[in-house]
Amino acid sequence: MPLTAASSAAVEELDRAVDSLLHFRSDVGDLAARVVAEDPMLPLGNAMRVHLAVLSTDPAHVPVVADEFAKFLSVVDPGELTEGERMHLSAASHLLDGDLAGAARVLTGISTAQPRDAMALAFGHQLDFLTGDAVSLRDRIGGAMHAWGESDPHFANLLGMYAFGLEECGHWDQAEQAGLRAMSLDPADVWSIHAVGHAHEMRARFSSGIELFDRRRENWDGDNLLRVHIWWHYCLFLLESGQPERALDIYDTKLAPGAADALRDAVNAASLLWRLHLEGVHHESRWQELARTWPPRMKIPFSAFNDMHAVMSYVGAGDDLAAEQLIAERKRYLVDAPETVSNASMTARVGLPVCEALLAFGRGRYGEAVDHLWPVRRRVHEFGGSHAQRDVVQRTLVEAAVRAGRTEQAHVLVSERISLRPDSPYNHLKLSQLRPA
C-alpha cells in the first residue's frame, strides 16, 4: 500500500503494530504509540491510535488520544496524502464524534478500493461487531477475500475474521471449517480459536468447546486481548455441562477484575455472574467486589452494552440506588445527544429498556421485566456484542416470563430457542419447567 511516511523505520513500526492488531496482542497500543513517536506525521499511525482508543469502549482511553489527533489534523496537509490515508483519517474523526456507523461506512469504502488494507478490514470488522451488524461482519471480509491468498502472511487472520462473521450469520459448520483452516495456517490466530468456540456454543457442543480450548490453550492463554474473554467462553461450556463450581473457580482465578483491569474484563465477569444469578446461584460478595469497579467507568456515556453489565453488577450487589442513578443519567444524556452519536440510538432503543428490565428483575418484578424486554427482543443486536453475549438478555427474558407466570410468552421463547438449538440442556430445562406438574 502507498504510505506517506518520513522513514522506512516508521513503516516497519507500523507493520509490527498491524501484526499485533491482527493477532490481538496486548502490546498493540504501545506499538501504535511507538509508530507515532517514530513519525508524528504518519497518518495511519495517528488513525490507529484513535481506533484502538474508541474500540476499547472505555472512555478513559479517549481524551488524550483525541487531543493529540486534533493537533495532528491542525498541521497535516490533506493534499499531500493518499486517498486511502485521507479516508482513514475521516474514519477516525467519525469515531471521535461518536459516529460508529459513519466510520464503518468510510472503512467499507477503503476496503472496496484497497481490499488488501488489513488495518481497514480489522477495524471495520470490530465496528461491525460493536454495532451488531452481522451481515457486514461476514461480508466485509468475504468481499476482500478475492485479493488474498495463503501465501500472504496475514491470510490466516483474515480467514479467522471471516469465520467469526460466518458464525454470527448462522453458518456454523462453515465457520468451524474456516476457523480450523485459519488455525492450521497460524496457530497464534486467537480470533479463529474464538470463532470456532462460538460455533460450538451456538450448537451446544460444550464438550467440543472445552476440548478445543484445552487443546489450544498454549495459543490463547497468554498475553493477548482475548484471554479473559475465552476463559468466559470456557465457563459457559462448563455451565452447560452442569459444572457451575468449576466455572466459579475459573471466575475467581481468571475473570474477577480489579479496578485497574480492562473494562472488557468487568463485562465478562458480570455476564457470567448474572447467568448464575438467573439459575438461583447468587454470590453477593463476588457481586459487591465487581460492582466497586464500575462507578469510575460510568461517568461518560459511551457504550450501552457496557451500561447493561454495570447495572447487572449493581443489582447483583444489592445496590439498586446505583442502578437507578445510572439509568437516570442515561435518560438525561439522551435529551441533548446528537442523532449522529451511535451510542445514543443504542441507549434509547436497547440499552435503557434492558437496564430497566434488569433492575425490575432484581426487585422481583418479573412481569415488569418482561414488559421491558419483550418489545426489544428482536433488536437487541443493535447495541453490539455477539449472539453468545446477548443471550444473557434473552435468558433474562425467559426466566422473567417463567417466574411471572407469563406461560404463553414463555412457551414462545423456549420454543424459539429449541428450534434453533435443539441440543441445549438449558433450553430443555426451561421447557420442563413449563410442563404441567
N, C-alpha and C positions, 0 to 999 in steps of 0.2 A: 504494500500500500504506500502511496506517496505521503510523506510526512514533512511538516515544517519543523525542523529541529536544528539546534545550534551545533550539535556534535553527534558522532556515532555512539559515543558513550551514553548520551541521553536516550537514544533509540534502544540501545541494549538494556538500559534500566527499564524502559517501557515494556520491552519484550518479557523481561523477568516478571514484571508486575502483572502482565496479561496472563502469563503462565500460572501464576499463583491464583489469579482471579478464576481461571477455568478449573483449577483444582481445589478451590475453596480453602486455600491455605490461610492460616491465621495471620501470616505476615503481609497480606496483600495491602493493608492500609499503610504499613511502614514503607513498603516498596513504592507505593504511589507517591508518598511524601518524598522519597529519595529521587523519583523521577523529576519532580518539580524543583527539588534542590539542585539537581544537576543542570536543569534547563528551565528556569522560571517561566519562560515564554512558550513552552511546549503545549500546544492546545489540547492534545489528547491526555496529557498528564493532568492538566487542570480539570478537564471534564471528568476524568476517572475519579478524582478525589471527591467531587460533588456527588457522583453516582454512589460511591461507597458510603458517604455520609447519610444521604437520604434513604437509600435502600436498607440501611441498618434498622430503619423505623424507630430509631432513638433520637429524639430532637436534640439531645445534649451534644451530639456529634456535628450538628449543622452550623451553628453560628460562626465559629472560627473559619471553617471552610468557605462559607458563604461570603464572609468579609474578604478573604484572600482572592476568591473568584471575582468579586466585584472589582478589586484593584487590578487584577489581570485584564478584565474586559476594558477597563478605562485606558489601558496603554496599548493593547494589541490592535493591529490594523487588519480588519477582516479581509481587505482586498489582497493581502499578501498570503492568505491561507487557501488551502484547497477547499472545494465544495464540501467534501466529507468532513473536514475539520470544522467548518462553519456550522454544519448540521449537528455535529457532536456538541458544540458549544450551545447551540439552540436547545438541544435536548436537556442539557444540564440546567439552562436557565428555566425551562419549563418545570423541572424538578424543584428548583428553589422557590418557584412560585406556587408549589403545591399541585401543579397540573400533571399528574401521573399519566393520564390518558394522552395529553399533548406530547409529552416526552416519548411515550411509546410509539406514537404516530411518526414522529421525526426519526426515531431509530428504525422503524419499518422502511422509511424512505432510504436510509443509509444502506440497509441490508438488500434492498431491491437493486440499488446501483452498484453496490460493492458487497456481494454475498460472502466474501472471504474476510470481512471485517469482524473478527472474533469478538472484539470488545462490544460492538453494537449488538451482536447476537446475544451475548451473555447478559448484558444489562437489559436488553429488550425482553429476554426470557424471564428475568426476575421481575420486571414490571408487569408482565402478563400474569405472573403468579400473584403479585400484590394486588392486582385489580380483578383477579378471579376470571380472567379471560382464557378459558381452557382451549378454545379453538386456536387462538393466536399462539398460545403456549406450545401447541403442536406444530401449527403451520408456519410460524415464523422460522422455525428450524428446518422443517421439511422443505420449505421453499428455497432454502440455501444449499441443500444437500447436493444439488447438481454441480456445484462449484468445488466440492470437496471429494477427497479420496483417501484410502487407507494409508497412502504414503505421506499424507500431511500429518505433522507432529500432533496436532490437536483434533484430529478427526474423531478420536475416541470421546473426547469431551463433548463434541457436537452431537455424537450419537447418544451419549448419556442424557443430554438435554432433550433430544428427540424422544427418548424412552419415557421421560417424565411427562412430556406433552401427550404422548400416546396414552399413558396410564390415566391422566386426568380427563381424557376424552372417552374413556371406557374401553380402549383397545388393549385389554390387559395381557393377552397372550403375546401380541406384537410387542408390547412394552417390555415384557420379560425377555424376549429374544433379542431385542435391540440393546437392552441393558447388559445382558450376558456377553454379547459381542463386544460392547464397549469395554467391559471388564477384562475380556481376554486380550484386548489390544493395549489397555493401560490399566493395570490393577490399582493404580493410585487415583483413578477417577471415582471419587466418592459420590458424585451426583448420580452415577449409574447404579451404584450399590443402593443408594437411597431410592432410586426409581424402581428397581426390582423389588425392594422391600415394600413399596407402595402397591405394586402389582399383586404381591402375596396378600397384603392387608385387604385389598378390595375383593379378593376371592376367598377370604377367611382361611387361608393356608398358613395358619400360625406356626405349625411345626416347620414348614419350609422356610418361613421367615426367620425363625430362630436359628435354623441350620445355616442359612445364608450369612447372617450376621456373625455367627460363631466362626464360620469358615473364613470369612473375610476380615476378621477383627483387626489383624495387623495393618490392614489398608485403611480402616476408618477410625479406629480408636486411638487417635493421635492428635497432633497439633493442626486441627482443621476446624472450620466454622460449623461443620455438620455433626461433630462428635456427639454433643449432648442431645441433639435432635434425633440422631439414630438410636441413642440409648432410650429415648422416649418411645420410638417405634418398637424397640425391643420389649419395653414394658407393656405396650398394647398387645403384643403377641402373648405375653405371659398372662395378662388379664383374660384374654380369650381362651387360653388353655387352662384356666382355673388355678392360676398361681399368683394370687394377689400379694402374698407375703414376700415372694421373690421380687415382685415389682417394687414393693416398698423398700426393700433392701437396696435396690438399684437407685431408687429415688434419693435415699439418704446419702449414698456414696457418689452418685453421678449427676443427679438432677437438681437437688436442693440448692438454690442460688443464694449468694450473699449480695449485699448492696452493690459491690463493685463488679459483679458479674454482668455479662451481656444481657440486655433486655430480653433477647430471644430465649435465654435460659429460663427466665421467670415465666415466659409464656408456656414453655414445655412443662414446667413444674405445675403451674396452675391447671393446665389441661388434664394432666394425669390425676391430680388430687380430686378434681371435680368429677371425673369418671368414677372414681372410687366412691365419692360422696353420693352420686346418683344410685349406687348399689348399696347404700347404707353403711359404708365404711368411712367413718369420719375421724380425722386426726387433728384435733384443734391446735395442738402445739405446733405441728408442721404448718398448718394454715397461718397461724399467727407469725411465725418466723418468715414465711413467704410474704405475707401482707405488709410487713415492715419495709420490704424492699421497693414497694411500688410508689409511695407518695412523691418522692423527688422526680420520678419519671413522668408523672401525670400533669405537671404544671402547664405544659403546652399541648394543646390538641394536635395530634399528629397521626394517629392510627386508630381507627375504630376497632380494628381487630385486636390491638393491644388493650384498648379500653375494656373490652369484654373480659379479658383474662385478669385485669386488675379488679374488676367487680367480682369475679369468681373468688379471688383471693380475699377480698374484704368480707364477702358474705360467708365464706368458709371460716374465716377468723371470728365471725360474730360481730363484725364492725359494720352494722347496717348504715350508721351515720356517714362513714367514709364513702360507701357505695352511693348513698343518696346525694352526697356533695358532688361526687364525680358526675353523676347523671345530670344534676342541676347545672354544673359548669359547662357540660357539653351542650345543653339546651341554650345557654346564653351564647356560646360560641357560634351556634347556627344563625343567630339573629343577624350578624354582620359578616359572616363568612362569604367571600366571593364565590360565584357559581363555578368558576374555573378550578376551585380547590377540590380535588378529588375526594379528600377525606370528609369534606362537608356533606357531599351526597351519600357517602358510605355511612356516615354517622346518622344522618336523617332517615335513610331508607332501611338500614340494617342494624347499625351499632346501638342506637338508643332502644329500639324495641327489644333487642336481645338483652341488653343490660337491665332493662326494667323487668324482663321475664326472670332473669337470674335472681334479682332481689326479691321478687314475688315468690319464687320457688323456695328461697332460703327462709322466707317467713311462713311457709306452709300454705300459701295462697295459690294452689296448683291450678285452679280454673283460670285465675288471672294470668298466670304464666302461659297457659295455652292460648288465651286471647291475644297475648302479645306476639307469640311465636307463629301461630297458625297462618296469619296473613303474609308473613315474610319467609316462610319455609322454602319457597321456590326461588328466592333471590338472595339467600344467604351468601352465595358465592361472590356477590358484588363487593364484599369488604375483604376479599382476598383469602389466601390460605389454600390448602389442599382439601380434597374430599375427606381425607383421614382427619385433618384438623377440625374441619367444620362439623364433623359427625358428632362432636360433643354438644353442639346446638341441637341437632336432630334427636339425640338421645335424651336431652333435657326435655324436649317436647313430648317424646314418647312417655317418659316417666311421669311428667306432669299430667298428661292425659289419663294415664292409668290411675294415678293417685286421686285425680279429681272425679273419677267415675265417668269420664267422657268416653264411654266404651266405643261408640261408633267411630269417633275420630281416632281412638287408639287402634282399632281394628284396621282402619285405612292405613295408618302409618306403619304398623307392623307388617301388613300385607305387602306394602310397597317395598319394605326392606327385604322380606323373604323372597320376593320375586326377583330382586336384583342380586341378593347374596344368600342363596338358599342353604349354604353350609355354615353360616354364622351361628355359633351356640347362643350368643346374646339374643339374636332375633327369635330363636325358638323358645328361649326362656321367657321373653316378653309375650309370645303367643300363648304359652302355657298359663301365664298369669291372667289372660283374658278368657280362658275357657271356664264355663260354669263348673262350680265345685261338684 
